[in-house]
Amino acid sequence: MGKILAIVIGVALTAFIIGEVARSGSSFMRDSRNEIGEVSGEKVPYDQFSKKVDQNTKNFLSQSGQSPTPQITGYIQETTWNQFISEIILKKEIEKLGLVVSTDETRSMISGNNPNQQIIQAFGDPKTGQIDKQRLNMFLTNVGAAKEDDPMKVQWKEFVSQMIESKKAEKYLALVRTGLYINSLDAKDDYEAKNKLVNFKYAQLDYASLPDAKVTLTDDDYSSYYNEHKAQFKNTQELRSFEYVAFNAAPSKEDTAAVKTEIDKLAADFKTATNDSLFVQLNADTKAPIVFQHKGQLEPKLDSVMFSAAKGTVYGPYFSNGSYKVAKLIDSRVGPDSVKASHILLNPATEGGVDKAKAKADSIKKLLAGGKSFADLAKQFSTDKGSADKGGDLGTFGRGAMVKEFDDAAFEGKKGDIKIVTTQFGVHILRIEDQKGSSKVVKVAIVDKPLEASNKTQSAAYAKAQAFLASLNKDNFTIESQKQGLAIKKADDVNGIASALPGLDNAREIVRWAFKADKGDFTDQVFTVGNQYVIPRLTEIKPEGTLSLDAVKKQIEPEVRQIAKGKQLAAKFEAAMSGASSIDAVAQKAGTPVVPVQNIVFANPVIPGLAAEYKVVGTVFGLPLHKLSKPVQGSHGVYVVQSDNFVTSGTFDKAAQQKQQMQLSQMMLQRTDGQVFDALKDKANVKDYRAKFL
């Protein structure tokens, strides 16, 4: 059932995430407090969203064994939100088309010739990929006989439902893909873009040759650019910008010296300690188990020392990953690289306690010594059903793959040994089937002390932050920062669910504040972010929808200035072209050299020594031979060009056409899923209220 539960959670995470679905923003003071969003008029309840986030977080923990960082938490929340959007959008489209998954198709995905990948993972042999039909049928029988409210049956129904919905999504996208086609004209255009070469000459007047001071920008300049590029300023979600000052509460020199003194004393005591495990438990901040490790498993500083050191060697103190550490070599030996083993697991809870489980294990061990089959006894007694069905076989595993007690017994014994081992999972009868390889391993004990700021250091930094906050009013944030020599940092265009920002790893509280504040507000509290005390001030609000000219004026100024320069430089070229019949004459009058360029293709419009110049190269390919172009405003300057000759490599025959059509079709199909969902999402009118809750 552990695998089935993982399937349910895994499907919930991945079933409907197809393509990259962008987020949408909204105002945060409207709609029900229990709704985290809305898609095509359908509400997304917060409790359902929260439940799926918890479910996906548990899935992450079970797979990684690590606690999620703020970045991972944000990723899980974003993935879950995209899942809701995708489910609702797809459901509506699928209902319009009347797509269904038949009973026969469902049966085939579970136990037929076309099983779902999750079924294969749960009931299949990892080596062959073949499903164990007996195990699968036994499970289906058990789940069918279970009561309707049985958790196993509820979760199985949820899995089947998700599997069916996923199949419907596959059908929908397959229909879209089937309607896509690359015709012969598309193929010919692409072939020529990649195989037609041009040799040409150009004269250029660089934008940098005209000082900014000689260009005066007018309101018409800004308005013209804004109106021509208005589609680029569509804001799909509300964004906010703020500036902030930070007071550093990182460990001081005094803090470092104090930790260094403490670790020096521990190093001296560690050398004479007789019970190293107890010493680590009493003195280390990280209570890591002391186990044998191969070369390469220790951190580099220890790896280069401990494998050639004598038993009892103490290394350090040394600094690593934010902590001062001292390490001691407890033991070293040559041991196997991997072990093949089998086990029979007894559960103390059902045997009447650990002692009775051990007594039963002794009895089973005697049966084995008397010639009884290990595989038969495993099937009869073992509570680990995953291995019991295989006669107790655990396969082959490397050192560190099992819990410490089991690992030690498997790697420190010898082939054929039968041992009784007690672990957190119960009492095991372990048989070592085989041991392979041979290499040196070491057991190293480590005592660590993290380098952290003292209360004195933190209090001093916090007091400075409070004093700065007390000095602020609505208009003096910049003045007070400059007066106190504080650097003002910026966080621009932050979305409502951001958790990490440049320079601020866990800034969720600040973002939450920013989306409740008004423009010009500064915080009424000092935020703690890592080892910094932060005071922010909201500088800009960009609402959802098309941004106004005022909102983007600063952003577009470089492009507007470049266009204005281009007009002046184009006028200079036009004057030089008066009465000139060749590019050499134009260049001479304009005071710039003529540069020859060879073998440029339309599909890769890069001019050597410059960069991509799409307008310039496009102009060349549209010119008659030897004809002088009009001035062209490119990315780096204004150009006049003249083509010398065109050459086409290869022949566009039937074979070339088919090859080109196949390549273009593959490229189009790779983009299809994402573009379909972008289009559907634009139509769905997604409203995002997550910043109110997360």
C-alpha positions as CSV (number, residue, x, y, z in Angstrom):
1,M,0.0,0.0,0.0
2,G,3.0,2.3,0.5
3,K,3.6,2.2,-3.2
4,I,0.0,2.8,-4.0
5,L,-0.2,5.8,-1.7
6,A,2.9,7.2,-3.5
7,I,1.2,6.6,-6.8
8,V,-1.9,8.6,-5.7
9,I,0.3,11.5,-4.4
10,G,2.5,11.4,-7.5
11,V,-0.3,11.5,-9.9
12,A,-1.9,14.3,-8.1
13,L,1.3,16.3,-8.6
14,T,2.0,15.5,-12.2
15,A,-1.1,14.3,-14.0
16,F,-2.2,17.6,-15.5
17,I,1.0,19.7,-15.6
18,I,1.5,20.0,-19.3
19,G,3.6,22.8,-20.7
20,E,4.4,25.9,-18.8
21,V,1.4,27.7,-17.5
22,A,2.0,31.3,-16.6
23,R,0.5,32.8,-13.5
24,S,-2.1,35.6,-13.3
25,G,-2.5,38.3,-10.7
26,S,-5.3,40.3,-9.3
27,S,-6.4,42.7,-6.6
28,F,-6.2,41.1,-3.2
29,M,-9.1,42.7,-1.4
30,R,-12.1,41.3,-3.3
31,D,-13.9,38.0,-3.6
32,S,-14.5,35.4,-0.9
33,R,-11.8,35.0,1.7
34,N,-12.0,31.2,1.1
35,E,-11.2,31.4,-2.6
36,I,-7.6,31.3,-3.7
37,G,-8.4,31.9,-7.3
38,E,-10.9,31.6,-10.2
39,V,-10.5,29.9,-13.6
40,S,-13.2,30.4,-16.3
41,G,-15.7,31.4,-13.6
42,E,-15.0,28.3,-11.5
43,K,-13.8,29.0,-7.9
44,V,-10.7,27.4,-6.5
45,P,-11.3,26.9,-2.7
46,Y,-8.4,27.6,-0.5
47,D,-9.0,24.4,1.6
48,Q,-8.8,22.2,-1.5
49,F,-5.7,24.0,-2.6
50,S,-4.1,23.7,0.8
51,K,-4.9,20.0,1.0
52,K,-3.2,19.3,-2.3
53,V,-0.2,21.4,-1.3
54,D,0.1,19.3,1.9
55,Q,-0.2,16.2,-0.2
56,N,2.5,17.2,-2.6
57,T,4.8,18.3,0.2
58,K,4.5,14.9,1.8
59,N,5.3,13.3,-1.6
60,F,8.4,15.5,-1.8
61,L,9.4,14.4,1.8
62,S,8.9,10.8,1.1
63,Q,11.0,10.9,-2.1
64,S,13.8,13.2,-1.0
65,G,13.9,12.6,2.8
66,Q,14.7,16.4,3.2
67,S,12.7,19.2,4.7
68,P,11.6,21.6,2.0
69,T,13.4,24.9,1.7
70,P,11.4,28.2,1.1
71,Q,12.3,27.8,-2.6
72,I,11.1,24.2,-2.7
73,T,7.9,25.2,-0.8
74,G,7.3,28.0,-3.3
75,Y,7.9,25.5,-6.2
76,I,5.4,23.0,-4.7
77,Q,2.8,25.8,-4.2
78,E,3.3,27.0,-7.8
79,T,3.1,23.5,-9.2
80,T,-0.1,22.8,-7.3
81,W,-1.6,26.1,-8.6
82,N,-0.7,25.2,-12.1
83,Q,-2.3,21.8,-11.6
84,F,-5.6,23.4,-10.6
85,I,-5.5,25.7,-13.6
86,S,-4.8,22.9,-16.0
87,E,-7.4,20.6,-14.5
88,I,-10.2,23.2,-14.9
89,I,-9.2,24.3,-18.3
90,L,-8.9,20.8,-19.6
91,K,-12.1,19.6,-18.0
92,K,-14.1,22.3,-19.8
93,E,-12.5,21.7,-23.2
94,I,-12.9,17.9,-22.8
95,E,-16.6,18.3,-21.9
96,K,-17.1,20.4,-25.0
97,L,-15.7,17.7,-27.3
98,G,-17.4,14.9,-25.4
99,L,-14.2,13.0,-24.9
100,V,-14.5,9.9,-22.7
101,V,-12.4,6.9,-21.5
102,S,-14.3,3.7,-21.8
103,T,-14.5,0.9,-19.3
104,D,-12.3,-1.3,-21.5
105,E,-9.7,1.4,-21.8
106,T,-9.6,1.8,-18.0
107,R,-9.3,-1.9,-17.6
108,S,-6.5,-2.0,-20.1
109,M,-4.6,0.8,-18.2
110,I,-4.9,-1.3,-15.0
111,S,-4.5,-4.9,-15.9
112,G,-4.5,-5.1,-19.7
113,N,-1.9,-4.9,-22.5
114,N,-1.4,-1.1,-22.1
115,P,-0.9,-0.6,-18.3
116,N,-0.4,2.8,-16.8
117,Q,3.2,3.7,-15.9
118,Q,2.4,4.0,-12.2
119,I,0.9,0.5,-12.3
120,I,4.1,-0.8,-13.8
121,Q,6.2,0.9,-11.1
122,A,4.0,-0.5,-8.3
123,F,3.5,-4.0,-9.5
124,G,6.3,-4.5,-12.1
125,D,9.7,-6.2,-11.9
126,P,12.3,-3.4,-12.1
127,K,14.6,-5.6,-14.1
128,T,12.1,-6.8,-16.8
129,G,9.4,-4.2,-16.5
130,Q,6.8,-7.0,-16.6
131,I,3.8,-6.8,-14.2
132,D,3.4,-9.4,-11.5
133,K,-0.1,-10.4,-12.4
134,Q,-0.6,-12.4,-9.2
135,R,0.2,-9.5,-7.0
136,L,-1.9,-7.1,-9.0
137,N,-4.9,-9.4,-9.1
138,M,-4.6,-10.1,-5.3
139,F,-4.6,-6.3,-4.7
140,L,-7.6,-5.7,-6.9
141,T,-9.5,-8.5,-5.2
142,N,-8.7,-7.0,-1.7
143,V,-9.6,-3.5,-2.8
144,G,-12.8,-4.7,-4.4
145,A,-13.9,-6.5,-1.2
146,A,-13.1,-3.6,1.0
147,K,-15.8,-1.3,2.5
148,E,-16.5,1.9,0.6
149,D,-15.0,4.1,3.4
150,D,-11.9,1.9,3.7
151,P,-8.9,4.3,3.2
152,M,-7.3,1.9,0.8
153,K,-10.4,1.8,-1.4
154,V,-10.9,5.6,-1.2
155,Q,-7.3,6.2,-2.3
156,W,-7.5,3.6,-5.1
157,K,-10.7,5.2,-6.5
158,E,-8.9,8.6,-6.4
159,F,-6.0,7.1,-8.3
160,V,-8.2,5.6,-11.0
161,S,-10.1,8.8,-11.4
162,Q,-6.9,10.8,-11.8
163,M,-5.6,8.2,-14.3
164,I,-8.8,8.5,-16.4
165,E,-8.6,12.3,-16.4
166,S,-5.0,12.1,-17.5
167,K,-6.0,9.8,-20.3
168,K,-8.6,12.3,-21.4
169,A,-6.0,15.0,-21.5
170,E,-3.8,12.8,-23.6
171,K,-6.6,12.4,-26.1
172,Y,-7.3,16.1,-26.2
173,L,-3.7,17.0,-27.0
174,A,-3.5,14.1,-29.5
175,L,-6.5,15.7,-31.4
176,V,-4.7,19.0,-31.5
177,R,-1.5,17.5,-32.7
178,T,-3.3,15.6,-35.4
179,G,-4.6,18.8,-36.9
180,L,-1.1,20.3,-37.3
181,Y,0.7,20.0,-40.6
182,I,3.7,21.5,-42.4
183,N,3.1,22.0,-46.1
184,S,5.7,22.1,-48.9
185,L,5.8,25.9,-49.0
186,D,6.7,26.1,-45.3
187,A,9.4,23.5,-45.9
188,K,10.8,25.4,-48.9
189,D,10.9,28.7,-47.0
190,D,12.7,27.1,-44.1
191,Y,15.2,25.2,-46.4
192,E,16.1,28.4,-48.2
193,A,16.5,30.3,-44.9
194,K,19.1,27.8,-43.9
195,N,20.8,27.1,-47.2
196,K,20.7,30.4,-49.1
197,L,23.8,32.5,-48.5
198,V,24.5,36.1,-49.3
199,N,27.7,38.1,-49.6
200,F,27.2,41.8,-49.1
201,K,28.9,45.1,-48.0
202,Y,27.7,47.5,-45.3
203,A,28.4,50.9,-43.9
204,Q,27.4,51.6,-40.3
205,L,27.0,54.6,-38.1
206,D,27.0,53.4,-34.5
207,Y,24.5,54.7,-32.0
208,A,27.3,55.2,-29.5
209,S,28.9,57.7,-32.0
210,L,26.1,60.2,-31.1
211,P,26.3,61.4,-27.4
212,D,23.1,61.1,-25.4
213,A,23.3,64.8,-24.6
214,K,22.7,65.6,-28.3
215,V,19.4,63.8,-28.3
216,T,16.3,65.4,-26.8
217,L,13.3,63.0,-26.2
218,T,9.8,64.4,-26.6
219,D,6.5,63.1,-25.4
220,D,5.7,62.1,-29.0
221,D,8.8,59.9,-29.0
222,Y,7.6,58.1,-26.0
223,S,4.0,57.8,-27.1
224,S,5.0,56.5,-30.6
225,Y,7.1,53.7,-29.1
226,Y,4.6,52.9,-26.5
227,N,1.7,52.6,-29.0
228,E,3.7,50.5,-31.4
229,H,4.8,48.1,-28.7
230,K,1.7,48.2,-26.4
231,A,1.3,44.4,-26.5
232,Q,4.6,44.0,-24.8
233,F,3.4,45.9,-21.8
234,K,0.6,43.5,-20.9
235,N,1.0,42.6,-17.2
236,T,-0.4,39.1,-16.6
237,Q,-0.4,39.5,-12.9
238,E,0.0,42.3,-10.3
239,L,3.7,43.2,-9.6
240,R,5.1,45.3,-6.9
241,S,8.6,46.9,-6.4
242,F,10.2,48.0,-3.2
243,E,13.5,49.3,-2.0
244,Y,15.0,48.3,1.3
245,V,18.0,48.8,3.7
246,A,19.4,45.9,5.6
247,F,21.3,45.8,8.9
248,N,23.8,42.9,9.0
249,A,23.6,40.6,12.0
250,A,26.2,38.2,10.8
251,P,28.7,36.8,13.3
252,S,31.3,39.4,14.4
253,K,35.0,38.8,14.9
254,E,34.3,38.3,18.6
255,D,31.6,35.7,17.8
256,T,34.1,33.8,15.6
257,A,36.8,33.9,18.2
258,A,34.4,32.5,20.8
259,V,33.4,29.6,18.7
260,K,37.0,29.0,17.7
261,T,38.0,28.9,21.4
262,E,35.2,26.4,22.1
263,I,36.1,24.1,19.2
264,D,39.8,24.2,20.1
265,K,39.0,22.9,23.6
266,L,36.7,20.2,22.2
267,A,39.5,19.1,19.9
268,A,41.9,18.7,22.8
269,D,39.2,16.7,24.8
270,F,38.3,14.6,21.7
271,K,41.9,13.3,21.4
272,T,41.7,11.7,24.9
273,A,38.0,10.7,24.8
274,T,37.5,6.9,25.4
275,N,33.8,6.8,24.3
276,D,33.8,8.6,21.0
277,S,30.1,8.0,20.3
278,L,29.1,9.4,23.6
279,F,31.4,12.4,23.1
280,V,29.7,13.2,19.8
281,Q,26.2,12.9,21.2
282,L,27.1,15.2,24.1
283,N,29.1,17.9,22.2
284,A,28.1,17.9,18.5
285,D,25.3,20.1,17.2
286,T,24.7,17.6,14.4
287,K,24.1,14.2,15.9
288,A,25.0,12.2,12.8
289,P,25.4,8.4,13.1
290,I,29.0,7.1,13.0
291,V,29.1,4.6,10.1
292,F,31.7,3.2,7.8
293,Q,32.1,5.2,4.6
294,H,33.9,4.7,1.2
295,K,36.4,7.2,-0.2
296,G,34.5,10.0,-1.8
297,Q,31.6,9.9,0.8
298,L,33.4,12.2,3.2
299,E,33.7,15.9,2.5
300,P,36.9,16.6,0.5
301,K,38.9,18.0,3.5
302,L,38.5,14.7,5.4
303,D,38.6,12.4,2.4
304,S,42.2,13.3,1.6
305,V,43.3,12.7,5.2
306,M,41.4,9.9,6.8
307,F,42.1,7.1,4.3
308,S,45.8,7.3,5.0
309,A,45.7,8.2,8.7
310,A,46.3,6.0,11.7
311,K,43.4,5.0,14.0
312,G,42.7,7.7,16.6
313,T,43.9,10.6,14.4
314,V,42.2,13.9,15.1
315,Y,41.9,16.4,12.3
316,G,41.0,20.0,12.8
317,P,39.5,22.3,13.8
318,Y,38.5,23.2,10.3
319,F,35.7,25.4,8.9
320,S,33.1,23.8,6.6
321,N,29.5,24.7,5.5
322,G,29.1,27.4,8.2
323,S,30.5,25.4,11.1
324,Y,33.8,24.7,12.8
325,K,34.5,21.0,13.0
326,V,36.9,18.5,14.4
327,A,37.0,14.9,13.2
328,K,38.4,11.7,14.6
329,L,39.2,8.4,12.8
330,I,37.5,5.7,14.9
331,D,38.3,2.7,12.7
332,S,39.3,1.6,9.2
333,R,39.1,-1.7,7.4
334,V,38.8,-3.4,4.1
335,G,35.2,-4.4,3.4
336,P,32.8,-5.4,0.6
337,D,31.4,-2.8,-1.8
338,S,28.0,-4.4,-1.9
339,V,25.9,-7.1,-0.3
340,K,23.2,-9.3,-1.5
341,A,20.9,-10.3,1.4
342,S,17.5,-11.7,2.4
343,H,15.6,-11.1,5.6
344,I,12.5,-12.1,7.6
345,L,11.0,-9.2,9.5
346,L,9.1,-9.7,12.7
347,N,6.9,-6.9,14.2
348,P,7.4,-6.6,18.0
349,A,4.0,-4.9,18.3
350,T,2.2,-8.1,17.0
351,E,4.6,-10.5,18.7
352,G,4.1,-9.2,22.2
353,G,7.2,-7.0,22.5
354,V,10.9,-7.0,21.4
355,D,11.9,-9.8,23.7
356,K,9.3,-12.2,22.3
357,A,10.1,-11.1,18.8
358,K,13.8,-12.0,19.4
359,A,12.8,-15.3,20.9
360,K,10.7,-16.1,17.8
361,A,13.6,-15.0,15.6
362,D,15.9,-17.5,17.5
363,S,13.4,-20.3,16.8
364,I,13.2,-19.4,13.1
365,K,17.0,-19.3,13.0
366,K,17.1,-22.9,14.4
367,L,14.6,-24.0,11.8
368,L,17.0,-22.6,9.1
369,A,19.9,-24.4,10.7
370,G,17.8,-27.6,10.5
371,G,17.4,-27.2,6.8
372,K,14.1,-25.4,6.4
373,S,13.7,-23.2,3.3
374,F,14.5,-19.5,4.0
375,A,12.1,-18.5,1.2
376,D,9.2,-20.5,2.6
377,L,9.7,-19.2,6.1
378,A,9.9,-15.6,4.8
379,K,6.6,-16.0,3.0
380,Q,5.1,-17.5,6.2
381,F,6.4,-15.2,8.9
382,S,7.8,-11.9,7.4
383,T,5.8,-8.8,7.8
384,D,7.7,-7.1,5.0
385,K,5.3,-8.2,2.2
386,G,7.4,-6.5,-0.5
387,S,10.3,-8.9,0.1
388,A,8.3,-11.8,1.6
389,D,6.7,-12.5,-1.8
390,K,10.2,-12.8,-3.2
391,G,11.3,-15.2,-0.5
392,G,12.8,-12.5,1.6
393,D,15.1,-11.3,-1.2
394,L,16.3,-7.7,-0.7
395,G,18.5,-7.6,-3.8
396,T,22.0,-6.1,-3.8
397,F,22.7,-2.8,-2.0
398,G,25.7,-0.6,-1.3
399,R,27.0,0.5,2.1
400,G,24.7,3.1,3.7
401,A,21.6,2.0,1.8
402,M,20.1,0.4,4.9
403,V,19.6,1.7,8.5
404,K,22.9,1.6,10.5
405,E,22.3,-1.6,12.5
406,F,21.2,-3.6,9.5
407,D,24.0,-2.1,7.4
408,D,26.7,-3.0,10.0
409,A,25.5,-6.6,10.3
410,A,25.3,-7.1,6.5
411,F,28.8,-5.6,5.7
412,E,30.7,-6.8,8.8
413,G,29.6,-10.4,8.5
414,K,30.5,-12.9,5.8
415,K,28.7,-14.8,3.0
416,G,26.4,-17.4,4.5
417,D,26.0,-15.8,7.9
418,I,22.5,-15.7,9.5
419,K,22.1,-12.9,12.0
420,I,19.4,-11.6,14.2
421,V,19.3,-7.8,14.1
422,T,17.0,-5.3,15.8
423,T,16.3,-2.0,14.1
424,Q,13.6,0.7,14.2
425,F,11.5,-1.5,11.8
426,G,11.5,-4.6,14.0
427,V,13.5,-7.8,14.5
428,H,15.2,-9.2,11.4
429,I,16.6,-12.6,10.6
430,L,19.3,-11.6,8.1
431,R,21.0,-14.0,5.7
432,I,24.0,-12.7,3.8
433,E,23.7,-14.3,0.3
434,D,26.8,-12.8,-1.2
435,Q,29.4,-10.0,-0.9
436,K,31.0,-8.3,-3.9
437,G,34.0,-6.1,-4.3
438,S,36.6,-5.0,-1.8
439,S,37.7,-1.5,-0.7
440,K,38.9,0.4,2.3
441,V,36.2,2.1,4.5
442,V,36.6,4.4,7.4
443,K,34.5,5.3,10.4
444,V,34.9,9.0,11.3
445,A,33.3,10.8,14.2
446,I,32.7,14.6,13.7
447,V,31.9,17.2,16.3
448,D,30.6,20.5,14.9
449,K,29.8,24.0,16.3
450,P,28.0,26.3,13.9
451,L,29.3,29.9,13.6
452,E,26.3,32.0,14.6
453,A,25.9,35.6,15.8
454,S,25.8,36.1,19.5
455,N,22.8,37.7,21.3
456,K,25.0,40.8,21.7
457,T,25.7,41.0,17.9
458,Q,22.1,40.5,17.0
459,S,20.8,43.0,19.6
460,A,23.2,45.7,18.4
461,A,22.1,45.2,14.7
462,Y,18.5,45.2,15.7
463,A,18.9,48.4,17.8
464,K,20.4,50.1,14.7
465,A,17.5,49.0,12.6
466,Q,14.9,50.2,15.1
467,A,16.6,53.6,15.4
468,F,16.6,53.9,11.6
469,L,12.9,53.0,11.5
470,A,12.1,55.6,14.2
471,S,13.8,58.3,12.1
472,L,11.6,57.7,9.0
473,N,8.7,59.7,7.7
474,K,6.9,59.4,4.4
475,D,9.4,61.5,2.5
476,N,12.9,60.9,4.0
477,F,13.7,57.2,3.3
478,T,16.5,58.1,0.8
479,I,17.8,61.0,2.8
480,E,18.1,59.0,6.1
481,S,19.7,56.1,4.3
482,Q,22.3,58.4,2.8
483,K,22.9,60.1,6.1
484,Q,23.6,56.8,7.8
485,G,25.7,55.4,4.9
486,L,23.2,52.6,4.2
487,A,23.0,51.1,0.7
488,I,19.5,51.1,-0.7
489,K,18.8,47.8,-2.5
490,K,15.9,47.2,-4.9
491,A,13.5,44.3,-5.5
492,D,11.7,45.1,-8.8
493,D,8.6,43.5,-10.2
494,V,7.9,41.0,-7.4
495,N,4.9,38.8,-7.8
496,G,2.5,38.1,-4.9
497,I,3.8,34.6,-4.1
498,A,7.5,35.2,-4.3
499,S,9.5,33.7,-1.4
500,A,13.1,34.3,-2.3
501,L,14.5,37.5,-3.8
502,P,18.1,38.6,-4.8
503,G,19.9,39.1,-1.5
504,L,16.9,37.9,0.6
505,D,16.6,34.1,0.7
506,N,13.4,33.9,2.7
507,A,11.5,37.1,2.1
508,R,7.9,35.8,2.2
509,E,6.9,38.1,5.1
510,I,8.2,41.2,3.3
511,V,6.4,40.2,0.1
512,R,3.2,39.7,2.0
513,W,3.6,43.2,3.5
514,A,4.3,44.7,0.1
515,F,1.1,43.4,-1.3
516,K,-0.9,45.1,1.5
517,A,0.9,48.4,1.4
518,D,0.3,51.6,-0.6
519,K,2.9,53.2,-2.9
520,G,5.3,55.2,-0.8
521,D,4.6,53.3,2.5
522,F,7.4,52.0,4.6
523,T,7.0,49.2,7.1
524,D,6.1,49.7,10.7
525,Q,8.2,46.8,11.8
526,V,11.7,45.4,11.3
527,F,11.7,42.1,9.3
528,T,14.2,39.4,10.1
529,V,15.5,37.6,7.0
530,G,18.4,35.2,7.8
531,N,21.1,37.2,9.5
532,Q,19.7,40.6,8.3
533,Y,17.2,43.0,9.7
534,V,15.3,44.6,6.8
535,I,13.2,47.8,6.5
536,P,11.4,48.1,3.1
537,R,9.6,50.9,1.3
538,L,7.1,50.2,-1.5
539,T,8.0,52.2,-4.6
540,E,5.7,51.0,-7.4
541,I,2.5,49.0,-8.1
542,K,2.0,47.5,-11.5
543,P,-1.6,46.3,-11.8
544,E,-2.8,43.4,-13.9
545,G,-3.5,44.4,-17.5
546,T,-1.8,46.7,-20.0
547,L,0.6,49.1,-18.1
548,S,0.3,52.8,-18.7
549,L,3.0,54.8,-20.4
550,D,4.0,56.4,-17.1
551,A,4.5,52.9,-15.6
552,V,6.9,51.9,-18.3
553,K,8.5,55.2,-19.3
554,K,11.7,54.6,-17.4
555,Q,11.9,51.1,-18.7
556,I,11.5,52.0,-22.4
557,E,13.8,55.1,-22.3
558,P,16.9,53.3,-23.7
559,E,14.9,52.0,-26.7
560,V,13.2,55.4,-27.3
561,R,16.6,57.2,-27.2
562,Q,18.1,54.7,-29.6
563,I,15.2,55.3,-32.1
564,A,15.8,59.1,-31.8
565,K,19.5,58.6,-32.4
566,G,18.6,56.4,-35.4
567,K,16.6,59.1,-37.0
568,Q,19.5,61.5,-36.8
569,L,22.0,59.0,-38.1
570,A,19.6,57.9,-40.9
571,A,19.3,61.6,-41.9
572,K,23.1,61.7,-42.1
573,F,23.2,58.7,-44.4
574,E,20.4,60.1,-46.6
575,A,22.4,63.3,-47.1
576,A,25.4,61.2,-48.0
577,M,23.4,59.1,-50.5
578,S,22.4,62.2,-52.4
579,G,24.1,61.9,-55.8
580,A,26.0,58.7,-54.8
581,S,25.7,55.5,-56.8
582,S,27.7,53.1,-54.7
583,I,28.1,52.1,-51.1
584,D,31.7,53.2,-51.2
585,A,30.7,56.8,-52.1
586,V,28.0,56.8,-49.4
587,A,30.5,55.6,-46.8
588,Q,33.1,58.1,-47.8
589,K,30.6,61.0,-47.5
590,A,29.4,59.7,-44.1
591,G,32.9,59.3,-42.8
592,T,32.6,55.5,-42.1
593,P,34.3,52.5,-43.7
594,V,32.7,49.9,-45.9
595,V,32.8,46.4,-44.4
596,P,32.5,43.2,-46.6
597,V,30.6,40.2,-45.2
598,Q,30.5,36.7,-46.6
599,N,28.3,33.6,-46.3
600,I,25.5,35.0,-44.2
601,V,22.3,32.9,-44.0
602,F,18.8,34.2,-43.3
603,A,18.2,31.8,-40.4
604,N,21.3,33.0,-38.6
605,P,21.5,36.7,-39.1
606,V,24.7,37.4,-37.2
607,I,27.1,39.9,-38.6
608,P,30.7,39.0,-37.6
609,G,32.1,41.3,-35.0
610,L,28.7,42.6,-34.0
611,A,25.8,40.4,-33.2
612,A,22.4,39.4,-34.6
613,E,21.0,42.1,-36.9
614,Y,17.7,40.8,-38.0
615,K,16.5,44.0,-39.8
616,V,19.8,44.4,-41.6
617,V,20.1,40.8,-42.9
618,G,16.4,40.7,-43.7
619,T,16.9,43.8,-45.8
620,V,19.8,42.3,-47.7
621,F,17.8,39.2,-48.6
622,G,15.0,41.4,-50.0
623,L,17.3,43.6,-52.1
624,P,17.9,43.1,-55.8
625,L,21.6,42.4,-56.6
626,H,24.0,45.4,-56.3
627,K,21.1,47.8,-55.3
628,L,21.8,50.2,-52.5
629,S,19.4,50.0,-49.6
630,K,17.8,52.9,-47.7
631,P,19.2,53.5,-44.2
632,V,18.2,50.6,-41.8
633,Q,18.0,51.1,-38.1
634,G,19.5,47.9,-36.6
635,S,20.4,46.8,-33.1
636,H,23.8,48.5,-32.9
637,G,23.5,51.4,-35.4
638,V,22.1,52.6,-38.7
639,Y,23.2,50.7,-41.8
640,V,23.3,51.0,-45.5
641,V,23.8,47.7,-47.3
642,Q,24.5,46.5,-50.9
643,S,24.3,42.8,-51.9
644,D,27.1,41.3,-54.1
645,N,25.7,37.8,-54.8
646,F,23.5,35.0,-53.6
647,V,24.4,31.3,-53.4
648,T,22.1,28.4,-52.6
649,S,23.8,25.2,-51.3
650,G,22.2,21.9,-52.2
651,T,19.0,21.2,-54.1
652,F,15.5,21.4,-52.7
653,D,14.2,18.1,-54.2
654,K,11.6,15.7,-52.9
655,A,13.9,14.1,-50.3
656,A,15.0,17.5,-49.0
657,Q,11.3,18.6,-48.8
658,Q,10.3,15.5,-46.8
659,K,13.3,15.9,-44.4
660,Q,12.5,19.6,-43.9
661,Q,8.8,18.8,-43.2
662,M,9.8,16.2,-40.7
663,Q,12.2,18.5,-38.8
664,L,9.7,21.3,-38.7
665,S,6.9,19.0,-37.6
666,Q,9.0,17.7,-34.7
667,M,9.8,21.3,-33.6
668,M,6.2,22.3,-33.9
669,L,5.0,19.3,-31.8
670,Q,7.5,20.2,-29.1
671,R,6.0,23.6,-28.7
672,T,2.4,22.5,-29.1
673,D,1.4,21.5,-25.6
674,G,2.7,24.7,-24.0
675,Q,1.2,27.0,-26.7
676,V,-2.2,25.3,-26.5
677,F,-2.3,25.9,-22.7
678,D,-1.1,29.5,-23.1
679,A,-4.0,30.1,-25.5
680,L,-6.5,28.3,-23.3
681,K,-5.3,30.2,-20.3
682,D,-5.6,33.6,-22.0
683,K,-9.2,32.7,-22.8
684,A,-9.9,31.3,-19.3
685,N,-9.7,34.7,-17.4
686,V,-7.6,33.3,-14.5
687,K,-7.8,35.3,-11.3
688,D,-5.1,34.7,-8.7
689,Y,-5.7,35.6,-5.0
690,R,-2.8,33.5,-3.6
691,A,-1.0,36.4,-2.1
692,K,-3.8,36.7,0.5
693,F,-3.1,33.3,1.8
694,L,0.5,32.1,1.2
